[in-house]
């Protein structure tokens, strides 16, 4: 019918997955936005597929019904090209029983307003023609939907929420973790791998701090992408990393580390995001017989490029370790924004160079570090001026990075060291 297309048109970004097959949206997808001074929350749902016994589409219908219960206004999207269908009448009957305010949006009209008369048979007074794909009539829809909403000046938040992206391979418990944090089943939880296709945002306030969670669709290898919609899920997951402050990399304590975990960790590293490693299902650790020390050693071996990431053992099912996970995410967030003075950095670098003189990446010329300064954050980035044009050996950069962490912390965030030559 075009619900997700309409959702994306109103929100102004491609947040919901668009696919030509029914059932592409299975979770409730939330977005906070405004129109002409009227602020509101928009919810995109899976379709109301009446009588479905599909293991995924059935729960998706339950998610849609929950959204209806929460809503002040329901927009019933119908297809103007297909005409009035039996399912439309059945859904309209269910909505009438809910006693909710209903606005009928006749999509795919493209200027042929005469089709509206057919849909007045659904029994609702408010019927609007539009084309979500082309943006025609969407403003009229919003005017009608928000007619009774007071217009106010939308104030900017003083401190934006800390954005946490939950990432991991399919079925490690990302949706379960989100639901445990939020205290409600906003994302659809299933034992079928890859259930979450959309990225579902949720908001939490704890200890005076606001958090925005992004429950990403499971990232999969290209050869496993049998459906176009799953390919889009990969794109959305990477996009979620791009707009996140901290990535919560979720591993499975029962299944252990797999190659795909390292691949996903590589995506996090490429995005330059702060990261906390969360080992989920630790309530089942007694059954596996594995201990935390041994699991840490496995992580250190398989994810050598994230030695600075804190590791927290959690259970989305019981809530174990969730406070510690939030605390670690907050520390990683602060680390990614930490700045140190030029004086502090140069005193540390001088001491490090004295203990272990620098080596160039190529050639035998003597290399001297003349000066250092921090030039950026998110991630913290440092520039070192050398006495002649040569890069530092990668092992020496790692040595300096370790010394910086030893002196100033930076737990949970990558560091970037750049080299430049002082002009003569």
C-alpha positions in Angstrom: 0.0 0.0 0.0 3.0 2.3 0.5 2.9 2.9 4.3 6.7 2.9 4.6 7.0 5.2 1.5 4.6 7.6 3.2 6.5 7.3 6.5 9.8 8.1 4.8 8.2 11.0 2.8 6.9 12.6 6.1 10.1 12.0 8.1 12.3 13.3 5.3 14.8 10.4 5.2 14.9 6.8 4.2 14.4 5.3 7.7 11.9 2.6 6.9 12.7 -0.1 4.3 10.7 0.1 1.1 10.0 -3.1 -0.7 7.4 -4.1 -3.3 6.3 -7.2 -1.4 3.8 -7.0 1.5 5.2 -7.6 5.0 8.5 -5.7 4.6 7.9 -3.8 7.8 7.6 -6.1 10.8 8.5 -3.8 13.7 7.0 -0.6 14.9 9.3 2.2 13.5 9.1 5.5 15.4 10.2 9.0 14.4 9.7 12.3 16.1 9.1 15.1 13.6 6.9 18.3 13.1 4.8 20.0 10.5 3.9 23.7 10.4 4.8 24.0 14.1 2.9 20.9 15.2 5.2 18.3 16.8 4.2 14.7 16.7 5.5 11.1 16.8 4.9 9.0 13.7 4.8 5.2 13.8 5.2 2.9 10.8 3.8 -0.6 11.3 3.6 -3.9 9.6 0.3 -4.4 7.8 -2.7 -5.8 9.6 -2.7 -9.2 7.9 -5.9 -10.7 9.2 -5.9 -14.4 9.8 -2.2 -14.9 9.0 -0.5 -17.9 10.7 3.0 -16.9 9.4 5.5 -17.0 12.3 6.7 -13.5 11.5 3.7 -11.8 9.9 1.4 -12.9 12.8 3.6 -11.0 15.4 3.9 -8.1 13.0 0.1 -7.8 13.1 0.3 -7.8 16.9 2.9 -5.0 16.7 0.5 -3.0 14.4 -2.4 -3.5 16.9 -0.2 -2.2 19.7 0.6 0.9 17.7 -3.1 1.5 17.1 -3.7 1.2 20.9 -1.0 3.9 21.5 -2.1 6.3 18.8 -4.2 9.4 19.0 -5.0 9.1 15.2 -4.8 6.2 12.8 -4.0 6.8 9.1 -5.5 3.9 7.1 -3.4 3.7 3.9 -5.3 2.2 0.9 -4.2 1.7 -2.7 -6.0 3.9 -5.2 -4.9 1.9 -8.2 -6.1 -1.4 -6.8 -9.4 0.0 -5.7 -11.4 -1.0 -2.6 -10.4 -4.5 -1.5 -12.0 -6.9 1.0 -9.0 -6.6 3.3 -9.6 -2.8 3.4 -13.2 -3.3 4.6 -12.1 -5.8 7.2 -9.4 -3.6 8.6 -11.8 -0.6 8.6 -14.3 -2.7 10.6 -11.6 -3.5 13.2 -10.6 0.2 13.4 -14.3 1.2 14.0 -14.4 -1.2 17.0 -11.3 0.5 18.4 -13.1 3.9 18.6 -9.9 5.6 17.4 -10.0 8.7 15.1 -9.3 7.4 11.6 -8.1 9.3 8.5 -8.2 7.4 5.2 -5.2 8.1 2.9 -5.8 6.9 -0.6 -2.3 6.4 -2.0 -1.1 6.2 -5.6 -3.8 8.6 -6.9 -1.5 10.9 -8.9 -4.2 13.5 -9.4 -7.2 11.2 -10.1 -9.3 12.4 -7.2 -12.4 10.7 -8.5 -11.3 7.4 -7.0 -12.0 8.9 -3.5 -15.8 8.2 -3.8 -15.1 4.5 -3.8 -13.4 4.6 -0.4 -16.1 6.6 1.3 -17.8 3.2 1.7 -15.3 2.4 4.5 -17.5 4.6 6.7 -15.0 7.3 7.7 -15.6 11.0 7.1 -12.0 12.1 6.5 -10.6 10.8 3.1 -7.5 12.3 1.5 -5.9 11.6 -1.9 -2.1 11.5 -2.2 0.9 10.0 -3.9 3.6 9.1 -1.3 6.1 8.3 -4.0 5.8 11.7 -5.6 4.9 13.8 -2.5 1.6 14.9 -3.9 -1.1 15.6 -1.3 1.2 14.7 1.7 0.9 18.3 3.0 -2.9 18.1 2.8 -2.8 14.8 4.7 -0.7 16.4 7.5 -2.9 19.5 7.6 -6.0 17.2 8.1 -4.3 14.9 10.5 -2.9 17.7 12.7 -5.9 20.1 12.5 -6.5 19.8 16.2 -2.9 19.8 17.4 -1.7 23.2 18.8 1.1 24.9 17.0 4.1 25.7 19.1 7.7 26.6 18.4 9.6 23.4 18.6 12.5 23.9 21.0 15.9 22.4 20.5 17.0 20.0 23.2 19.7 21.5 25.4 21.7 18.3 25.4 21.0 15.8 22.7 20.7 12.1 23.7 23.7 9.9 23.5 23.1 7.7 20.4 23.9 4.0 20.9 23.9 1.6 18.0 23.3 -2.0 18.9 25.2 -4.1 16.3 25.8 -7.8 15.8 25.2 -10.7 13.5 21.6 -11.9 13.2 19.9 -13.6 16.2 22.5 -12.6 18.9 19.8 -10.8 20.8 19.8 -7.2 19.6 16.1 -6.7 19.7 15.8 -8.5 23.0 18.5 -6.1 24.5 16.6 -3.1 23.1 13.3 -4.3 24.6 14.9 -5.0 28.0 16.4 -1.4 28.0 13.1 0.2 27.0 10.8 -2.1 29.1 8.5 -2.9 26.2 8.4 -5.0 23.1 9.0 -2.3 20.6 11.2 -4.4 18.3 9.9 -7.8 17.2 11.8 -10.6 19.0 11.9 -14.0 17.2 14.2 -17.1 17.1 14.3 -16.7 13.3 17.5 -15.1 12.3 17.2 -11.8 10.6 13.8 -10.9 12.0 14.6 -7.2 12.4 14.8 -5.6 9.0 14.3 -1.9 9.9 16.4 0.0 12.3 14.2 0.8 15.2 15.0 3.8 17.4 14.1 3.9 21.1 14.6 6.5 23.8 15.6 6.0 27.5 16.3 8.4 30.3 18.3 7.0 33.2 20.2 8.8 36.0 19.4 12.2 34.4 21.0 11.1 31.1 19.1 10.6 27.8 20.0 7.8 25.5 18.8 7.0 21.9 19.1 3.4 21.0 19.3 2.2 17.4 18.4 -1.5 17.2 20.1 -2.3 13.8 19.1 -5.0 11.5 21.6 -7.9 11.6 24.6 -7.4 9.3 25.0 -10.4 7.0 27.6 -11.5 4.4 26.8 -10.7 0.8 26.5 -14.3 -0.3 23.7 -14.8 2.2 21.6 -11.9 1.0 18.9 -13.8 -0.8 16.4 -11.0 -0.5 16.8 -7.4 -1.6 15.2 -6.2 1.6 18.0 -8.0 3.6 20.6 -6.2 1.5 18.9 -2.9 2.5 19.1 -4.0 6.1 22.9 -4.2 5.8 23.0 -0.7 4.4 20.7 0.6 7.2 22.9 -1.1 9.9 26.0 0.7 8.5 24.1 3.9 8.3 23.1 3.5 12.0 26.8 3.3 12.8 27.4 6.5 11.0 24.8 8.4 13.1 25.7 6.7 16.4 28.0 8.0 19.1 28.8 4.6 20.6 28.4 1.1 19.1 27.3 -1.8 21.4 28.9 -4.8 19.7 26.8 -7.8 20.8 28.3 -11.3 20.9 26.7 -14.6 21.8 28.1 -16.3 24.8 26.5 -19.7 23.9 27.6 -19.8 20.2 30.9 -18.1 20.9 32.8 -15.9 18.4 32.3 -16.4 14.7 34.0 -15.0 11.6 31.0 -12.7 11.1 31.6 -11.1 14.5 35.0 -9.9 13.4 33.6 -8.6 10.1 31.0 -6.5 12.0 33.6 -5.3 14.4 35.6 -4.2 11.3 32.5 -2.1 10.2 32.6 -0.4 13.7 36.3 0.3 13.4 35.9 1.7 9.9 33.2 4.0 11.2 35.6 5.4 13.8 33.0 4.9 16.6 33.5 4.3 20.2 32.6 0.8 21.1 31.7 -1.4 24.0 31.7 -5.2 23.6 28.6 -6.8 25.2 28.7 -10.6 25.6 25.0 -11.6 25.7 23.2 -14.7 27.1 25.8 -14.9 30.0 23.0 -16.2 32.2 23.5 -19.5 30.3 27.3 -19.5 30.9 27.0 -22.3 33.5 25.6 -24.6 30.7 28.5 -23.9 28.4 31.1 -24.2 31.2 33.1 -21.2 29.9 34.5 -18.5 32.3 34.8 -14.8 31.8 38.6 -14.9 31.7 38.6 -17.5 29.0 36.0 -15.6 26.9 38.0 -12.4 27.3 41.1 -14.3 25.9 39.0 -15.5 22.9 37.9 -11.9 22.2 41.5 -10.6 22.5 42.6 -13.2 20.0 39.8 -12.8 17.4 39.3 -9.0 17.8 42.9 -7.9 18.1 42.2 -4.5 16.6 39.8 -3.6 19.5 42.1 -4.2 22.6 40.9 -0.9 24.1 37.2 -1.8 24.0 35.7 -2.6 27.4 34.0 -6.0 27.7 30.7 -6.3 29.6 28.9 -9.6 30.3 25.1 -9.2 30.0 21.8 -11.0 29.7 19.0 -9.4 27.7 16.7 -12.0 29.1 17.3 -11.3 32.9 18.7 -7.8 32.7 22.1 -8.8 34.1 24.9 -6.3 33.5 22.7 -3.7 31.7 23.6 -0.9 34.2 27.3 -1.7 33.7 26.8 -1.7 30.0 25.3 1.8 30.1 28.1 3.0 32.3 30.7 1.7 30.0 28.9 3.3 27.0 28.9 6.6 28.8 32.6 6.4 29.6 33.3 5.5 25.9 31.2 8.5 24.8 33.1 10.9 27.1 36.4 9.4 25.9 35.6 9.9 22.3 35.1 13.6 23.0 38.1 14.1 25.4 40.7 16.7 24.6 44.1 17.0 26.2 46.2 20.1 26.1 49.2 20.5 23.8 51.5 20.8 26.8 50.3 17.6 28.3 50.6 15.7 25.0 54.2 17.0 24.3 55.4 16.1 27.8 54.1 12.6 27.3 55.5 12.3 23.8 58.9 13.6 24.9 59.1 11.0 27.6 57.9 8.2 25.3 60.5 9.2 22.6 63.3 9.2 25.2 62.5 5.7 26.3 62.0 4.4 22.8 63.3 6.5 19.8 61.0 6.6 16.8 61.4 4.6 13.6 60.4 5.6 10.2 58.2 3.5 7.9 61.0 3.5 5.2 64.6 4.4 5.0 67.3 4.8 7.6 67.1 8.5 8.3 67.0 9.6 11.9 63.4 10.5 12.8 62.6 13.1 15.4 59.2 14.0 16.7 59.3 17.8 16.9 55.8 18.7 18.1 52.4 17.1 18.8 48.9 18.4 19.1 45.3 17.1 19.2 43.4 18.2 16.2 40.1 16.6 16.6 37.6 14.4 18.5 35.1 11.6 17.6 37.6 9.9 17.4 40.3 11.8 19.2 42.9 12.6 16.5 46.5 13.7 17.0 49.0 15.2 14.6 52.8 14.8 15.1 55.3 17.0 13.3 58.5 15.2 12.2 61.9 16.5 11.1 61.6 15.2 7.5 58.9 13.8 5.2 58.5 10.2 6.3 55.7 8.2 7.9 56.2 6.5 11.3 56.4 2.7 11.4 53.0 1.3 12.2 54.4 -0.4 15.3 55.7 2.9 16.6 52.3 4.5 16.1 50.8 1.7 18.1 53.5 2.3 20.8 52.6 6.0 21.0 48.9 5.1 21.1 49.4 2.8 24.0 51.4 5.5 25.8 48.6 8.1 25.2 46.0 5.6 26.6 48.3 4.8 29.6 48.6 8.5 30.4 45.1 9.8 29.6 42.7 6.9 29.5 40.5 7.0 26.3 38.8 3.8 27.2 36.4 2.6 24.6 37.3 4.9 21.7 39.7 4.5 18.8 42.6 7.0 18.5 44.0 8.4 15.2 47.6 9.5 14.9 48.6 11.5 11.8 52.0 12.6 10.8 53.1 15.7 9.0 56.4 17.4 8.3 57.3 20.8 9.6 58.2 23.0 6.5 61.8 24.2 6.3 
